[in-house]
Structures are given as structure tokens and as C-alpha cells.
């Protein structure tokens, strides 16, 4: 298509399919993380040693915090993917919010939820 201000319906469908695949995987990963977090919480409730904190308790706490951070990051990724689907529906997908120019297809294929062109990203540093 010669219209360089938007992607064609075929291209948008391709992006949508890619985003839906990534969304499914991200949701599965989040579910696994949440299961691990809940499992480790259950273990620490049952496995206390007379109320005395041990070095292992600290390591378990750090591991749980790390898993919580991963889960939060995964949830943010899911939200970004869902927002990209909304942008496809409302016709703003693939347009840089900083420059108003079309984001390169290669960039969108690798980071389908991005709202910034490479030029805009580099300028922000």
C-alpha cells in the first residue's frame, strides 16, 4: 500500500495475531509465576521453625520478592499488549506518539506493543 501514514488491514491483522500469541504466552507465564508465589507462601506458613528466623527464611523472602517483581513486570507486559490490541482497533497502532510517523515494521515485529519509533526512543535516551 502506498499510504505511509498507516499500516494496511492485512498488516494490522498480522500484528494482531503476533500480539495475541505473545499475550497467550505471557498470561501462561504469569499464571505459572503466581502459582509458584502462592506455593512458596504456603510452604513458609507450614515450615516455620518455632518462630525463629533463619538464614533460609531470608533467602526465601528474597526469592519471593524477586518472583513478585517478575509477576508485576509480566502483568505490565500483558497490559501493554492489551493496549496495543486497542490501538489496532482504534486505528492508532504503529504510529509513534512522539513523532507521529509510522514505526518501522521490523521494530513492531520484535516489540509489538511499542508506541515509539527508534528515532524517538534514541532521542529520549
FITIMAR-100697 format. One record per residue: residue number from 1; z, y, x of N, C-alpha, C in turn. Coordinates in nm, 3 decimals, m for minus. Atoms other than C-alpha are relative to their C-alpha. Layout:
pos|n.Z|n.Y|n.X|ca.Z|ca.Y|ca.X|c.Z|c.Y|c.X
NUM|Z|Y|X|Z|Y|X|Z|Y|X
...
END
This chain:
pos|n.Z|n.Y|n.X|ca.Z|ca.Y|ca.X|c.Z|c.Y|c.X
1|0.000|m0.119|0.082|0.000|0.000|0.000|0.000|0.125|0.086
2|0.009|m0.121|m0.080|m0.078|0.348|0.121|0.116|0.096|m0.026
3|m0.115|m0.086|0.031|0.231|0.507|m0.039|0.111|m0.025|0.103
4|m0.097|0.019|m0.109|0.459|0.558|0.263|0.139|0.052|m0.036
5|m0.132|m0.050|0.037|0.750|0.707|0.066|0.086|m0.108|m0.063
6|m0.074|0.111|0.062|0.847|0.375|m0.096|m0.064|m0.132|0.039
7|0.054|0.133|m0.021|0.807|0.004|m0.047|m0.061|m0.050|m0.130
8|0.068|0.057|0.117|0.579|m0.192|m0.281|0.095|m0.093|m0.076
9|m0.081|0.093|0.080|0.719|m0.409|m0.559|0.012|m0.136|0.069
10|m0.002|0.129|m0.071|0.624|m0.718|m0.355|0.099|0.005|0.116
11|m0.093|m0.014|m0.113|0.813|m0.589|m0.052|0.144|0.009|m0.049
12|m0.135|m0.011|0.055|1.114|m0.496|m0.265|0.050|m0.135|m0.046
13|m0.038|0.135|0.043|1.114|m0.847|m0.411|0.040|m0.084|0.122
14|m0.032|0.071|m0.125|1.113|m0.987|m0.055|0.138|0.042|0.051
15|m0.132|m0.049|m0.042|1.410|m0.766|0.038|0.109|m0.052|m0.093
16|m0.099|0.046|0.097|1.591|m0.863|m0.281|0.036|m0.146|0.024
17|m0.026|0.142|m0.027|1.552|m1.234|m0.205|0.083|m0.017|0.127
18|m0.076|0.004|m0.125|1.678|m1.179|0.150|0.146|0.040|m0.024
19|m0.136|m0.049|0.029|1.979|m0.983|0.023|0.077|m0.102|m0.081
20|m0.068|0.101|0.082|2.060|m1.246|m0.239|0.042|m0.121|0.083
21|m0.037|0.111|m0.090|2.054|m1.518|0.030|0.121|0.037|0.084
22|m0.111|m0.044|m0.083|2.283|m1.316|0.256|0.128|0.016|m0.083
23|m0.114|m0.018|0.088|2.510|m1.236|m0.038|0.065|m0.134|m0.033
24|m0.053|0.132|0.030|2.547|m1.603|m0.128|0.079|m0.055|0.120
25|m0.068|0.047|m0.121|2.637|m1.694|0.232|0.130|0.078|0.024
26|m0.118|m0.084|m0.023|2.879|m1.400|0.261|0.112|m0.035|m0.098
27|m0.101|0.037|0.100|3.056|m1.498|m0.062|0.062|m0.136|0.032
28|m0.052|0.131|m0.041|3.089|m1.859|0.060|0.097|0.015|0.118
29|m0.087|m0.023|m0.115|3.235|m1.736|0.391|0.132|0.064|m0.043
30|m0.121|m0.066|0.048|3.480|m1.510|0.209|0.090|m0.100|m0.072
31|m0.077|0.102|0.072|3.588|m1.797|m0.015|0.072|m0.092|0.099
32|m0.060|0.085|m0.103|3.649|m2.014|0.294|0.115|0.074|0.070
33|m0.105|m0.080|m0.065|3.846|m1.733|0.464|0.123|0.012|m0.090
34|m0.112|m0.016|0.093|4.058|m1.676|0.154|0.077|m0.131|m0.015
35|m0.066|0.131|0.006|4.127|m2.048|0.132|0.086|m0.025|0.122
36|m0.076|0.016|m0.124|4.240|m2.052|0.495|0.123|0.090|0.000
37|m0.113|m0.093|0.005|4.459|m1.746|0.443|0.108|m0.053|m0.094
38|m0.097|0.053|0.097|4.622|m1.897|0.135|0.067|m0.126|0.052
39|m0.055|0.124|m0.055|4.667|m2.232|0.311|0.104|0.031|0.109
40|m0.094|m0.033|m0.107|4.835|m2.073|0.615|0.126|0.065|m0.056
41|m0.117|m0.060|0.064|5.065|m1.872|0.387|0.088|m0.109|m0.060
42|m0.076|0.112|0.058|5.167|m2.191|0.205|0.076|m0.076|0.108
43|m0.063|0.074|m0.109|5.242|m2.363|0.535|0.122|0.073|0.055
44|m0.112|m0.073|m0.059|5.467|m2.085|0.664|0.118|0.006|m0.094
45|m0.112|0.000|0.096|5.671|m2.081|0.346|0.076|m0.131|0.012
46|m0.063|0.133|m0.007|5.737|m2.456|0.374|0.054|m0.032|0.138
47|m0.032|0.042|m0.136|5.761|m2.475|0.752|0.097|0.091|0.074
48|m0.095|m0.087|m0.070|6.037|m2.225|0.826|0.108|m0.084|0.067
49|m0.098|0.073|m0.080|6.296|m2.330|1.082|0.134|0.071|m0.011
50|m0.134|m0.056|0.019|6.633|m2.230|0.946|0.002|0.153|0.000
51|0.005|m0.145|0.004|6.521|m1.870|0.904|m0.012|0.066|0.136
52|0.011|m0.056|m0.134|6.487|m1.826|1.282|m0.147|0.022|0.033
53|0.138|m0.030|m0.040|6.171|m1.654|1.401|m0.026|m0.060|0.137
54|0.037|0.057|m0.129|5.999|m1.842|1.678|m0.126|0.068|0.049
55|0.123|m0.053|m0.058|5.715|m1.750|1.909|m0.121|m0.045|m0.081
56|0.110|0.052|0.080|5.491|m1.969|1.695|m0.017|0.081|m0.128
57|0.009|m0.083|0.121|5.577|m1.756|1.390|m0.080|0.126|0.029
58|0.075|m0.120|m0.038|5.445|m1.450|1.573|m0.148|m0.028|0.014
59|0.141|0.037|m0.016|5.124|m1.629|1.664|m0.064|m0.025|m0.135
60|0.052|0.025|0.135|5.082|m1.744|1.304|m0.023|0.131|m0.074
61|0.014|m0.131|0.066|5.137|m1.389|1.180|m0.122|0.073|0.053
62|0.117|m0.065|m0.059|4.879|m1.253|1.425|m0.129|m0.064|m0.050
63|0.119|0.071|0.047|4.630|m1.521|1.320|m0.028|0.035|m0.146
64|0.016|m0.034|0.141|4.690|m1.443|0.952|m0.054|0.143|m0.015
65|0.049|m0.139|0.004|4.639|m1.069|1.016|m0.147|0.006|0.040
66|0.139|0.005|m0.045|4.318|m1.145|1.202|m0.090|m0.053|m0.112
67|0.078|0.056|0.109|4.194|m1.358|0.912|m0.010|0.099|m0.116
68|0.004|m0.103|0.105|4.287|m1.081|0.666|m0.101|0.108|0.035
69|0.097|m0.100|m0.044|4.082|m0.834|0.873|m0.143|m0.054|m0.017
70|0.132|0.061|0.017|3.786|m1.075|0.875|m0.038|m0.005|m0.148
71|0.027|0.004|0.144|3.817|m1.117|0.498|m0.034|0.139|m0.053
72|0.028|m0.138|0.044|3.827|m0.739|0.448|m0.139|0.044|0.046
73|0.131|m0.033|m0.053|3.521|m0.697|0.670|m0.109|m0.071|m0.080
74|0.097|0.078|0.077|3.341|m0.972|0.479|m0.016|0.059|m0.140
75|0.006|m0.062|0.132|3.429|m0.806|0.146|m0.081|0.129|0.005
76|0.077|m0.124|m0.016|3.288|m0.475|0.274|m0.149|m0.032|0.012
77|0.138|0.044|m0.016|2.967|m0.655|0.377|m0.059|m0.039|m0.136
78|0.043|0.041|0.135|2.942|m0.809|0.028|m0.026|0.124|m0.086
79|0.017|m0.124|0.077|2.991|m0.465|m0.131|m0.127|0.074|0.043
80|0.120|m0.067|m0.051|2.719|m0.319|0.094|m0.127|m0.069|m0.048
81|0.116|0.076|0.049|2.477|m0.597|m0.004|m0.021|0.025|m0.149
82|0.011|m0.026|0.145|2.554|m0.545|m0.374|m0.053|0.140|m0.025
83|0.051|m0.138|0.013|2.493|m0.171|m0.332|m0.148|0.007|0.034
84|0.142|0.004|m0.035|2.158|m0.249|m0.167|m0.082|m0.052|m0.118
85|0.070|0.051|0.119|2.060|m0.451|m0.475|m0.012|0.110|m0.106
86|0.004|m0.113|0.095|2.147|m0.149|m0.691|m0.107|0.099|0.042
87|0.102|m0.093|m0.049|1.929|0.072|m0.470|m0.141|m0.054|m0.024
88|0.130|0.058|0.031|1.640|m0.172|m0.517|m0.033|0.027|m0.147
89|0.021|m0.020|0.145|1.683|m0.147|m0.895|m0.028|0.146|m0.035
90|0.018|m0.141|0.037|1.705|0.234|m0.899|m0.108|0.071|0.082
91|0.115|m0.055|m0.071|1.414|0.285|m0.658|0.031|0.081|0.125
92|m0.034|m0.077|m0.120|1.600|0.435|m0.363|0.013|m0.088|0.124
93|m0.016|0.092|m0.112|1.607|0.125|m0.141|m0.104|0.027|0.109
94|0.089|m0.012|m0.114|1.459|0.161|0.206|m0.028|0.142|0.043
95|0.018|m0.141|m0.035|1.477|0.540|0.216|0.127|0.048|0.071
96|m0.114|m0.048|m0.080|1.702|0.692|0.485|0.070|0.114|m0.074
97|m0.075|m0.105|0.071|1.980|0.900|0.327|0.014|0.126|0.085
98|m0.010|m0.118|m0.088|1.977|1.133|0.630|m0.133|0.073|0.014
99|0.129|m0.062|m0.027|1.607|1.191|0.691|m0.093|0.003|m0.122
100|0.088|0.010|0.116|1.452|1.099|0.354|m0.127|m0.078|0.028
101|0.120|0.077|m0.039|1.195|0.890|0.542|0.024|m0.149|m0.023
102|m0.006|0.144|0.019|1.115|0.525|0.493|0.061|m0.067|0.123
103|m0.062|0.077|m0.108|1.333|0.293|0.702|m0.097|m0.112|0.038
104|0.094|0.103|m0.047|1.127|0.055|0.917|0.034|m0.136|m0.061
105|m0.017|0.131|0.063|1.074|m0.284|0.755|0.077|m0.096|0.092
106|m0.068|0.089|m0.095|1.191|m0.464|1.072|0.151|0.024|m0.003
107|m0.143|m0.034|0.005|1.524|m0.281|1.054|0.062|m0.055|m0.128
108|m0.052|0.049|0.127|1.568|m0.368|0.688|0.007|m0.152|m0.004
109|m0.003|0.146|m0.004|1.488|m0.732|0.757|0.122|m0.049|0.077
110|m0.116|0.043|m0.078|1.767|m0.750|1.015|0.132|0.056|m0.056
111|m0.119|m0.061|0.059|2.013|m0.515|0.840|m0.039|0.049|m0.141
112|0.057|m0.036|0.130|1.905|m0.524|0.474|0.084|0.097|m0.084
113|m0.085|m0.091|0.077|2.199|m0.317|0.349|0.006|0.141|0.059
114|m0.007|m0.130|m0.065|2.139|m0.022|0.582|m0.058|0.111|m0.088
115|0.051|m0.118|0.069|2.083|0.326|0.442|m0.049|0.104|0.102
116|0.035|m0.092|m0.108|1.996|0.482|0.780|m0.116|m0.054|0.083
117|0.108|0.037|m0.091|1.678|0.478|0.985|0.057|m0.007|0.141
118|m0.042|0.005|m0.141|1.703|0.406|1.357|0.019|0.141|0.055
119|m0.010|m0.138|m0.048|1.639|0.775|1.430|0.130|0.065|m0.044
120|m0.123|m0.060|0.052|1.926|0.886|1.207|0.122|m0.066|0.063
121|m0.112|0.073|m0.059|2.156|0.618|1.348|0.023|0.046|0.144
122|m0.011|m0.042|m0.140|2.083|0.721|1.708|0.053|0.143|0.010
123|m0.047|m0.139|m0.003|2.143|1.090|1.630|0.149|0.008|m0.030
124|m0.143|0.000|0.033|2.483|1.009|1.478|0.082|m0.056|0.114
125|m0.063|0.057|m0.118|2.565|0.807|1.787|0.113|m0.085|m0.034
END
